[in-house]
């Protein structure tokens, strides 16, 4: 899968965990300006590897997290810090549900 293929994914398609994205790639994939992505990084919505925005690299899972954070902000009117907390809690609920399903089997 090429980087351009990844950027044109439809929501719900499996992402390649090994692919790294630049800030520009992530902005394009999430339809967000760099300033918003930087704010989300500062608030912990996504993790950036690198010393500065021009050298940042992101895992492909960042696309899903940023899209979700964008929807949380738009739909619920919460700020970036609130979106980070909500995403962490939603992921924890998902992990706990998966664990519970294993115990129920």
Number of C-alpha atoms within 10 A of each C-alpha: 8 7 11 10 8 19 17 10 13 8 10 7 8 11 16 12 9 9 15 18 21 17 20 17 18 23 20 15 21 19 13 15 13 15 10 14 23 17 15 22 19 14 17 17 25 21 16 21 13 11 9 9 16 10 11 16 21 19 19 20 17 20 24 16 19 26 16 18 25 23 14 19 15 11 9 10 12 16 16 22 17 16 25 23 15 17 19 15 12 12 12 12 12 12 12 12 12 12 11 11 10 9 8 7 5
